[in-house]
Amino acid sequence: MFFIDCDIHKKVCSSQRVSGFPTIMAYKFITTTDEQCDLSGIESPAVILYHGIHQAPHLITWYHDVKDLGVHYEEPHEFHEGCNVHLIVKTTADSVDRMKLECMEHICKEILFSECFILQEDPLEDFYISSITLERRDGVSSEIYKDGVTLNESFQRTQELHQYHGDHHQNNPVCSEDQSKCFRNIKEFIKEHSRTLLTELSPILFHSPTSYKPLFGNLPVLVALVNHDMIIEKENKFMKVLEKISTRYYKVLAATYVDVDRYPTWALGMSPKTSKPFEKDSWVFTYPRVIIFELKDHKNAAFLKVAGENLSEDRVAKFIKKFMKNKKKEACFGI
């Protein structure tokens, strides 16, 4: 753990884009000496910002959540906060492609919205990958690599993953001949096919640039602020509206939601800045409600000033269209 006085070390803080105090961030470093592990394009260290309450219990919980993201040598467990994808990696001692487990471990450390589960029968002998399965939070699961099978063939078998993403026509090498390019293509495939119809947004996912950029690209982000009961209730009316909106605008908008009961302080921060406090019965404290912003300028958001039961698919659709039309001219508005 390091403490930096930004009044003294102004250049260091400026290089880390520190603009407010206190600023707390975690760094995850990714290094290798193996030339077959292609780390080109990897942002190392990966930076994760903390935007929670500055009290010890909250900081400790955040630290453990950040620490646990990455590689596990055990059977898969339930999806953690900030995790959108599980990668199940099985290993072998006898391999055709000889794809090294070490290289896959580095990919896992880079893609912060995923967790890898390495299943080794013999940790002393199993140094090669026999298969990789991608499991998304929405229940979609598909094997994306199998030893001895070309990537072209493996990727063509992943039809469930192509439901919203379109077919994959990448030029893939034979892995036994070019492992570096194979790992690079596997990494890009994972990034391109990990976004679900609806993404559960968390502070860890949102405040890590190396996490949300691969997941959302340059798409504007729609955030629905919802109560926990709305999330767990089957056939919830508004969550169905959100699914329809996401399906309708999937290629031009990333649809997400935030559990306001789990992150009340963070959710409250997603409100317009005003000189006067909002009344208790204001739409700001009514859920569900939605906002839209661009990742490069998320502090300048658009707010739909209709919330609660009156939030229909038609109203949300009109709000999205207005944002798309006016985002270059004006970002804060309501209809």
Salt bridges, closest charged atoms under 4 A:
ASP34 OD2 - LYS100 NZ 2.95
ASP38 OD2 - ARG184 NH1 2.28
ASP68 OD1 - LYS67 NZ 3.28
GLU81 OE1 - ARG262 NH2 3.85
GLU102 OE2 - HIS106 NE2 3.64
GLU110 OE1 - LYS187 NZ 3.74
GLU110 OE2 - LYS191 NZ 3.03
GLU115 OE1 - HIS72 NE2 2.66
GLU115 OE1 - HIS80 ND1 3.77
ASP138 OD2 - ARG136 NH2 2.94
GLU153 OE2 - ARG157 NH2 2.75
GLU192 OE1 - HIS168 ND1 3.69
GLU200 OE1 - ARG137 NH1 3.09
GLU235 OE1 - LYS240 NZ 3.66
GLU243 OE1 - LYS240 NZ 3.89
ASP259 OD2 - HIS228 ND1 2.65
GLU294 OE2 - LYS327 NZ 3.83
GLU313 OE2 - ARG248 NH1 3.49
ASP314 OD2 - LYS318 NZ 3.44
